[in-house]
Amino acid sequence: MGMTLIAKMDADCGAEDGRDELIALARMIAYARHVAQDVKLEFATNCLDLALEAVKQQVGDGLTRELGELSSPVPQVSVRSH
């Protein structure tokens, strides 16, 4: 029983690390999007909007609502693989 609990705790820590990495990636994409928008690179801005939405879907809705800097004007779309 103890080993199962340890394995589950390790998996939870791994999931937390993965989520932190996705949040960091989303922040980098959001920053790049704002820079592209500032220099009026419309196509790059649109591509970064789509990338940001895909990462936000992986992170989860509840967490991204708390992170206001990750907002983008793109409507929610499904980018899940089939």
C-alpha positions as CSV (number, residue, x, y, z in Angstrom):
1,M,0.0,0.0,0.0
2,G,2.8,2.4,0.8
3,M,4.5,2.0,-2.6
4,T,1.2,2.8,-4.3
5,L,0.8,6.0,-2.3
6,I,4.4,7.0,-3.1
7,A,3.9,6.3,-6.8
8,K,0.6,8.3,-6.8
9,M,2.3,11.2,-5.1
10,D,5.2,11.1,-7.7
11,A,2.6,11.1,-10.5
12,D,0.8,14.1,-8.9
13,C,4.1,16.0,-8.7
14,G,4.8,15.1,-12.3
15,A,1.4,16.4,-13.3
16,E,2.1,19.6,-11.4
17,D,5.4,20.1,-13.1
18,G,3.9,19.5,-16.5
19,R,1.2,22.0,-15.7
20,D,3.8,24.6,-14.6
21,E,5.7,24.0,-17.8
22,L,2.5,24.5,-19.9
23,I,1.8,27.7,-18.0
24,A,5.3,29.0,-18.7
25,L,4.9,28.1,-22.3
26,A,1.6,30.0,-22.4
27,R,3.2,33.0,-20.9
28,M,6.0,33.0,-23.5
29,I,3.4,32.7,-26.3
30,A,1.3,35.5,-24.8
31,Y,4.4,37.7,-24.7
32,A,5.4,36.9,-28.3
33,R,1.8,37.6,-29.3
34,H,1.8,41.0,-27.7
35,V,5.1,41.9,-29.4
36,A,3.8,40.7,-32.8
37,Q,0.7,42.8,-32.3
38,D,2.8,45.9,-31.3
39,V,4.8,45.7,-34.5
40,K,1.7,45.0,-36.5
41,L,2.6,41.4,-37.7
42,E,-1.0,40.4,-38.2
43,F,-0.4,36.8,-39.5
44,A,2.1,36.1,-36.6
45,T,-0.4,37.5,-34.1
46,N,-3.1,35.2,-35.5
47,C,-0.9,32.1,-35.4
48,L,0.2,32.9,-31.8
49,D,-3.4,33.3,-30.8
50,L,-4.1,29.8,-32.0
51,A,-1.0,28.4,-30.3
52,L,-2.0,30.2,-27.0
53,E,-5.5,28.7,-27.2
54,A,-4.2,25.2,-27.7
55,V,-1.9,25.5,-24.7
56,K,-4.6,27.0,-22.6
57,Q,-6.9,24.0,-23.4
58,Q,-4.2,21.7,-22.2
59,V,-3.7,23.6,-19.0
60,G,-7.5,23.7,-18.2
61,D,-10.1,26.4,-18.1
62,G,-10.2,26.9,-14.3
63,L,-6.5,27.8,-14.1
64,T,-6.4,30.0,-17.2
65,R,-9.3,32.1,-15.9
66,E,-7.1,33.0,-12.9
67,L,-4.2,34.0,-15.2
68,G,-5.5,37.1,-16.9
69,E,-2.3,37.7,-18.8
70,L,-3.1,34.6,-20.9
71,S,-6.2,36.1,-22.4
72,S,-6.6,36.4,-26.2
73,P,-9.5,37.4,-28.5
74,V,-9.7,34.0,-30.1
75,P,-12.9,32.1,-29.4
76,Q,-12.6,28.7,-27.8
77,V,-12.0,26.0,-30.4
78,S,-11.2,22.4,-30.1
79,V,-7.7,21.4,-31.1
80,R,-7.6,18.0,-29.6
81,S,-6.1,15.2,-31.6
82,H,-8.4,12.5,-32.9
